[in-house]
Amino acid sequence: MITGLEGLHDSLNYPGGGVIPVPAGFAWAPSWSIFQVRPGEFKTNINEVGLRNVTGDPTLYVDVVTGNNANPGTDPLLPRKQVWHAINSGGNRTIYVKAGVYAGADGWSNLTPVAATNVIGVKDFTSLAPGRVFCTGTVGAINGKLSVNTTLYIENLTFTNGLGRAFLIQNGNVNFIDCDFVTSDTLENVVLNSNVAGVTHTVTFIRCRSINAAGDGFGATMLAAGEAVRWTEIDCISYRSGRAGAGTHQGSSIHKTAGNGAVSVIRLNGHYYDSYGPQNIADVGGAQSWNLGVHAYRTDTGSNTSFYCGDAGTLWCHSCVASGSIAFQTDNAGGTIKVYDTPGSHTGPGTFTTYVGI
């Protein structure tokens, strides 16, 4: 990760580098900057540690092997056993979860709305070095369902099987760092699905993967009047999505709106490929997306579209790679795709044009 002046310095080492301006017409100007460090590769000055919530309540520790929910959990020598139990204890907390497999009820289930909380997988409670936590479910279970009230920060967790959906209540925000979402057996791997009027949600994925989703890999659906989401994917991978209905799902990464919602998406350096559906990146419902250094390629159906704008939204591509048989597709006359330093052909009734990216 590049931070502060260091990021600016490194970006200027690349001729033509520097801060990339937000495209004219894009509805969201993030508080952080994007830099081009070499052809087709971008960085930000996001402070990942700064994405964690400021918490004032005592830290909790969870260990599925040695823990007991009867323990207070505030002493690393007396940890709790179940992840959800620590989250449901309430308060603004940081929760350190020792690496291991938290199956079924030991993991991420039975959640009630929570306050601002950090959930971080660690190797041990002394060094707090990163460690992988596996929250596993069973077919038809709800493992991975995220029900949050304010802001949740999740790091080093893998959600497998069951549903990986995020239902955000009130002013909900989630930051995922180094998380994986694997094999949702009936629906999306991870999706924001909300219906709260007048609220803007922030959802950030950094170095996350979505694998083998029955439906979509990453997705956002806004339903209420005045509701919106600011959605970011940095260095993420999504592949083998749409496996439960080949040809019927929108692809490896779909960002859609319904009703009066609004979705603004920024994707950097991601790889989205091998979808079972006809598209790999599909923005529908009037969504806007700004894609920089993104690779989209291969599907298991004949259409094989890399970048798809399904409705009256706008999709920008800056130094992207679109290697499907159809690079760019609009299926609505109101849809617009704008490209900069991104070759490829277009099909459909919408607008296809270039824009000034630097």
C-alpha positions in Angstrom: 0.0 0.0 0.0 1.2 3.5 -0.8 0.5 6.2 1.8 0.8 9.9 1.9 3.7 11.7 0.3 5.4 8.3 -0.3 2.6 7.4 -2.7 2.8 10.7 -4.5 6.6 10.3 -4.9 6.3 6.8 -6.3 3.6 7.8 -8.7 5.6 10.6 -10.1 8.4 8.1 -10.9 6.1 7.0 -13.7 6.0 9.4 -16.6 2.5 10.8 -16.7 1.8 9.7 -13.2 0.3 11.7 -10.4 -3.2 12.0 -9.0 -5.8 10.7 -11.4 -8.8 13.1 -11.5 -12.3 11.9 -10.9 -14.1 11.6 -14.3 -16.5 14.4 -15.1 -20.0 13.2 -14.2 -18.9 10.6 -11.7 -21.1 11.2 -8.6 -18.6 10.5 -5.9 -15.3 12.3 -5.1 -13.6 10.1 -2.5 -11.6 11.6 0.3 -8.5 9.6 -0.8 -6.5 9.9 -4.0 -5.7 7.5 -6.8 -2.2 7.4 -8.4 -0.9 5.7 -11.5 2.5 4.1 -10.7 3.1 2.3 -14.0 1.1 1.4 -17.1 -2.2 -0.3 -16.1 -1.4 -0.3 -12.3 -2.8 2.1 -9.7 -2.4 2.8 -6.0 -4.2 4.9 -3.4 -3.2 6.7 -0.3 -5.8 5.0 1.8 -4.5 4.3 5.3 -5.8 0.8 5.9 -5.2 0.9 9.7 -7.2 4.2 9.7 -10.2 2.3 8.3 -10.6 0.6 11.7 -13.2 1.9 14.0 -12.2 4.0 17.0 -13.4 1.8 19.9 -13.6 2.8 23.5 -14.9 -0.5 25.1 -12.6 -3.2 26.3 -10.9 -5.4 23.7 -12.2 -9.0 23.5 -10.4 -12.2 22.5 -11.8 -15.3 20.9 -10.3 -18.7 20.6 -12.4 -21.7 19.4 -9.9 -24.2 20.9 -9.3 -22.8 24.4 -12.1 -20.4 24.8 -15.3 -20.4 26.8 -18.2 -18.0 26.4 -18.5 -17.9 30.2 -15.1 -16.2 30.2 -15.1 -12.4 30.3 -13.0 -12.4 27.1 -11.1 -9.2 28.0 -8.1 -11.3 29.1 -6.2 -13.1 26.3 -5.7 -16.0 28.7 -9.4 -16.3 29.2 -10.9 -15.8 25.7 -14.4 -16.5 24.5 -15.2 -19.4 22.2 -17.6 -18.1 19.5 -17.1 -15.2 17.2 -20.8 -14.2 17.1 -21.0 -14.3 20.9 -18.3 -11.7 21.2 -19.9 -9.5 18.5 -23.3 -9.7 20.2 -21.8 -8.5 23.5 -22.4 -5.0 22.3 -20.2 -1.9 22.8 -17.7 -0.3 20.5 -15.0 -3.0 20.5 -12.0 -4.5 18.8 -12.3 -8.3 18.8 -9.2 -10.4 18.1 -10.0 -13.9 16.8 -7.3 -16.5 16.9 -6.6 -18.3 13.6 -8.5 -21.5 13.2 -11.8 -23.0 11.9 -15.0 -21.7 13.5 -17.6 -24.1 12.2 -21.3 -23.5 12.3 -22.4 -21.9 15.5 -18.9 -21.1 16.6 -18.5 -18.7 13.7 -20.6 -16.0 12.1 -24.2 -16.8 12.8 -27.0 -15.7 15.1 -25.8 -12.1 14.8 -27.8 -9.2 16.2 -27.2 -5.6 15.1 -23.9 -4.4 16.5 -22.2 -1.1 17.3 -18.9 0.0 15.7 -16.7 -3.1 15.9 -13.4 -4.4 14.5 -13.1 -8.2 14.0 -9.5 -9.1 13.2 -8.0 -12.6 12.6 -4.6 -13.0 14.3 -2.0 -15.7 14.6 -1.8 -15.3 18.4 -2.7 -12.8 21.1 0.8 -11.8 21.8 2.1 -10.6 18.4 -1.3 -9.9 16.9 0.3 -10.9 13.6 -2.3 -11.6 10.8 -3.8 -15.1 11.0 -6.6 -16.7 8.9 -10.0 -17.3 10.5 -12.3 -19.7 8.7 -16.0 -19.2 9.4 -17.6 -22.3 7.8 -21.3 -23.1 7.3 -23.3 -25.9 5.8 -25.5 -26.1 2.7 -28.5 -23.9 3.3 -27.0 -22.2 6.4 -26.7 -18.5 6.9 -23.0 -18.5 7.6 -21.5 -15.1 6.7 -24.7 -13.1 7.0 -23.5 -9.7 8.2 -26.1 -7.7 10.1 -24.6 -4.4 11.3 -26.0 -1.3 12.8 -23.1 1.2 12.4 -19.7 0.3 11.1 -17.9 -3.0 10.9 -14.2 -3.6 10.1 -13.3 -7.2 9.2 -9.8 -8.4 8.5 -8.3 -11.9 7.7 -11.6 -13.7 7.7 -12.8 -16.4 5.2 -16.5 -17.1 4.9 -17.2 -20.5 3.4 -20.6 -22.1 2.4 -23.9 -20.7 3.4 -24.9 -17.1 2.5 -22.3 -14.3 2.6 -24.8 -11.5 2.4 -24.6 -8.1 4.1 -27.9 -6.6 5.3 -27.0 -3.1 6.6 -29.4 -1.5 9.0 -29.6 2.3 9.5 -26.3 4.0 8.7 -24.3 0.8 8.0 -20.8 0.7 6.7 -18.3 -2.2 6.2 -14.6 -2.4 5.5 -13.2 -5.8 4.4 -9.4 -6.2 4.4 -7.9 -9.5 3.2 -11.2 -11.4 3.4 -12.4 -14.3 1.2 -16.0 -15.3 0.3 -16.2 -18.8 -0.9 -19.1 -20.9 -2.3 -22.4 -19.4 -1.4 -24.7 -22.3 -2.1 -27.8 -20.4 -3.1 -27.2 -16.7 -3.5 -24.4 -14.1 -3.8 -21.1 -14.5 -2.0 -21.2 -11.0 -0.5 -23.8 -8.3 -1.3 -25.1 -5.2 0.3 -28.9 -5.4 0.4 -30.5 -2.5 2.1 -33.7 -0.5 2.3 -33.2 2.6 4.5 -34.3 6.0 3.2 -31.9 8.8 3.0 -28.7 6.9 4.1 -25.4 6.7 2.3 -23.4 3.5 3.0 -19.7 3.0 2.5 -18.4 -0.5 1.6 -14.7 -1.1 1.0 -12.9 -4.3 -0.1 -9.1 -4.4 -0.2 -7.4 -7.6 -1.4 -10.6 -9.7 -1.1 -11.7 -12.7 -3.2 -15.0 -14.0 -4.2 -15.0 -17.6 -5.4 -17.7 -20.0 -6.6 -20.8 -17.9 -5.9 -24.1 -19.4 -6.8 -25.2 -15.9 -7.8 -23.1 -12.8 -8.0 -19.6 -12.4 -6.5 -19.8 -8.8 -5.2 -23.0 -6.7 -5.4 -25.0 -3.8 -4.0 -28.8 -3.3 -4.2 -30.3 -0.1 -2.9 -34.1 0.0 -2.5 -35.1 3.1 -0.5 -35.7 6.7 -1.6 -32.5 8.7 -1.3 -30.4 5.7 -0.3 -26.9 5.3 -1.8 -23.7 3.4 -1.5 -20.1 4.3 -2.1 -18.4 1.0 -3.0 -14.7 0.3 -3.5 -12.8 -2.8 -4.6 -9.0 -2.5 -4.6 -6.8 -5.4 -5.8 -9.7 -7.8 -5.6 -10.5 -11.1 -7.5 -13.8 -12.5 -8.4 -14.2 -15.8 -10.3 -16.5 -18.7 -11.0 -19.7 -16.8 -10.2 -23.2 -17.6 -11.3 -22.7 -21.4 -11.1 -26.3 -22.1 -9.9 -27.8 -21.0 -13.2 -25.5 -20.8 -16.1 -26.4 -17.9 -18.4 -28.9 -16.4 -16.0 -26.7 -14.5 -13.6 -25.0 -11.2 -14.4 -21.5 -12.3 -13.8 -18.5 -12.2 -11.5 -19.2 -8.7 -10.2 -22.5 -7.1 -10.4 -23.4 -3.7 -8.9 -27.1 -2.9 -9.3 -29.8 -0.6 -8.0 -33.5 -0.9 -7.7 -36.1 1.7 -7.1 -34.6 5.1 -6.1 -31.2 3.9 -5.0 -27.8 5.0 -6.3 -24.6 3.0 -6.5 -21.1 4.5 -7.2 -18.3 2.0 -7.6 -14.5 2.4 -7.9 -12.5 -0.7 -8.9 -8.7 -0.7 -9.0 -6.4 -3.5 -10.4 -9.0 -6.2 -10.0 -9.3 -9.5 -11.9 -12.9 -10.7 -12.8 -13.1 -13.8 -14.8 -14.5 -17.3 -15.6 -18.1 -16.3 -14.8 -20.8 -18.9 -15.5 -23.0 -16.0 -16.5 -22.8 -14.0 -19.7 -20.8 -11.1 -18.3 -17.9 -10.7 -15.9 -18.4 -7.1 -14.8 -22.0 -5.9 -15.0 -23.4 -2.6 -13.8 -27.2 -2.3 -13.9 -30.0 -0.3 -12.5 -28.3 3.1 -13.3 -25.1 2.4 -11.4 -21.9 4.3 -12.0 -18.5 2.6 -12.0 -15.0 3.9 -12.5 -12.6 1.0 -13.4 -8.9 1.6 -13.4 -6.4 -1.2 -14.3 -9.2 -3.8 -14.2 -8.9 -7.1 -16.1 -12.2 -8.8 -17.2 -12.0 -12.0 -19.2 -13.5 -15.4 -20.0 -17.0 -16.7 -19.3 -18.6 -20.1 -19.7 -21.3 -18.8 -22.0 -21.2 -17.7 -25.6 -21.8 -14.0 -25.0 -18.5 -13.6 -23.0 -18.9 -9.8 -22.3 -16.1 -8.2 -20.3 -17.8 -4.9 -19.3 -21.5 -4.6 -19.3 -23.7 -1.5 -18.7 -27.2 -2.8 -18.3 -29.3 0.3 -17.9 -29.1 4.1 -17.9 -25.8 4.3 -16.0 -22.2 5.1 -16.9 -19.2 2.9 -16.8 -15.7 4.4 -17.1 -12.6 2.3 -18.0 -9.1 3.7 -17.5 -6.2 1.4 -18.7 -8.3 -1.7 -18.4 -8.1 -5.1 -20.2 -11.3 -6.3 -21.8 -10.4 -9.7 -23.4 -13.9 -11.2 -23.8 -15.3 -11.9 -27.2 -17.4 -8.8 -26.5 -15.3 -6.1 -24.8 -18.1 -3.6 -24.0 -21.8 -3.9 -24.1 -24.8 -1.6 -23.5 -28.3 -3.0 -23.7 -30.2 0.3 -23.1 -30.1 3.5 -25.2 -29.5 5.5 -22.0 -26.4 3.5 -21.0 -22.9 5.0 -21.5 -19.5 3.4 -21.6 -16.4 5.7 -21.6 -12.9 4.5 -22.2 -9.4 5.9 -21.8 -6.3 3.9 -22.9 -8.6 0.8 -23.1 -9.0 -1.0 -26.5 -12.0 -3.0 -27.4 -15.1 -3.2 -29.5 -18.7 -2.2 -28.4 -22.1 -3.6 -29.1 -25.5 -2.3 -28.1 -27.8 0.8 -28.4 -26.0 2.9 -25.8 -23.3 5.5 -26.1 -19.6 4.4 -26.4 -17.0 7.1 -26.3 -13.6 8.1 -25.1 -12.8 10.5 -22.2 -9.7 12.3 -20.9 -8.3 10.1 -18.1 -5.3 12.1 -17.0 
